[in-house]
Amino acid sequence: MHFDIPDLRLFIHVAEANSLTGGARRASLSTAAASMRIKALEGQLGSRLFYRDSQGVELTPAGHDLLVHARAIMRQVDYIKDEFSQYAEGQSGHIRIFANTTAVSDFMPDVLARFLVSRPGVTVDLQERLTNDIVRGVIDGSTDLGVVAGPVTAKKLEIIPFNVDRLVVVTPSDHFLAGRKSITFQETLNYPHIGLREGSTLFNFLRGQANEINSQLQMRIQVFGFESACRMVSRGVGIGILPGSIARRYAEFMDISIIELEESWAERERSLIVRELDALPKCGKELVEEIRAQASLAKAPESAD
């Protein structure tokens, strides 16, 4: 048996009105169309549902049984509508995000805290991934949203730039290089480096840049986070190359100095990537707007100087 929801709703209207005409009016149907639907429903069930006379209609025993089930079914339909309307309105939902190390460690925690505190029904799965894995995850649908730095060449993706950051050199405040305003990447290779763990997006990127000039990084130690890297630098273990936004944050309370990198590739555009923005659930679209809004606020003090 195959029941159409509109037919069950029509059946309830007719039963409650004790009238085919009255039930048809509630369902916004003509009496003739309503009569055809009720007859088709009776044919599917193999049972007569109404006694018909000049005064209207009256439920048969089979009709009484169906009314109980039909009302239960329509209540469940209404529950489903109510529950999923919350998803459509952005009140509930789940978002999976693949992001690079900088995003996971730097700005995403603050953005997500603001976003989630006003949406108690929304949950987020934030995973740190390499850029290639982020792009592949968005393409194959294993993640809703990706956060990357640098150019994205993959096709069939929507790329939404939201801010720009520069890589900088971080040294101990008493280091030989500390008084410099800028430095080339080649010059930094003469000193032992403190970097992120093997396989991290930033480490792979810097190693690739060193390979481009037929050189290599002198890795003194590799750590699992930017704070650990800055602490190592402040103690004089070596120098590091980190995103400027992160370096400036730790420079406020650590004994480190910041030097600009002269290479053009040091400036890296941060972007959100999705397969199709309009296909995201409402809470996903709102998160995209939250990230862009927070990025705009972060730029405001700089543009005012």
NORFENSUL-V97713 format. One line per field, one symbol per residue. burial: b if it has 24 or more other C-alpha atoms within 12 Angstrom, else e. Layout:
burial=???
This chain:
burial=eeeeeebbbbbbbbbbebbbbbbbeebeeeeeebbebbeebbeeeeebbbeeeeeebbbeeebeebbeebbeebeeeeeeeeeeeebeebbbbbbbbbbbbbbbbbbbeebbeebbeebeebbbebbbbbbbbbbbbbbebebbbbbbbbebeeeebbbbbbbbbbbbbbbbbebebbeeeebbbebbbebbbbbbeebbbbbebbbeeeeeeeebbbbeebbbbbbbbbbbbbebbbbbbbbbbbbbebbeebbbbbbbbeeeebebbbbbbbbebeebbbbbbbbbebbbebbeeeeeeeeee
